[in-house]
């Protein structure tokens, strides 16, 4: 009886680990949603990896809504092979990723690799993590190595204390990004 219980626990643990590995490495394809289609100040492309919880999505969307309240036209989608790679019509690229093993989600890394040279595009980075070793600096290095110009870098934690409410802080940071 104890052997059966132990076997069930081990199988369950294996399934959970396999799901976590798959979820952190897989591209999540979503449609491009346009926020503030009439925005005349500038156009931002927001690319994010949703993560295992909704935290990354919440802070990334809050940042995008802050941009909208400042007059930006915002296009938002997940990092995947379907995400726009031609950045010529965008004034700002926003990259959002949770931290996995001290690095950004592989889908963000693949996206940046697919885009190639960012041509000195303005970049905002939104990194999230449980409480230590966020991927924000790693994403910043990747963007700079691809000739991006990082103008904003935000880090929010799910378990460690933040200096305030992460959603409110992300919204405020989006409001403060100057228009082109």
Buried (B, 14 or more C-beta within 10 A) or exposed (E): EEEEEEEEEEEEEEEEEEEEEEBBEEBBEBEBEEBBEEBEBBBBBBBBBBBEEEBBBBBBBBBBBBBBEBEBBBBBBBBBEBBBEEBEEBBBBBBBBBBBEEBBBBBBBBBBEEBEEBEEBBBBBBBBBEEEEBBBBBBBEBBEEBEBEBEBBBBBBBEEEEEEEBBEBBBBBBBEBEBE
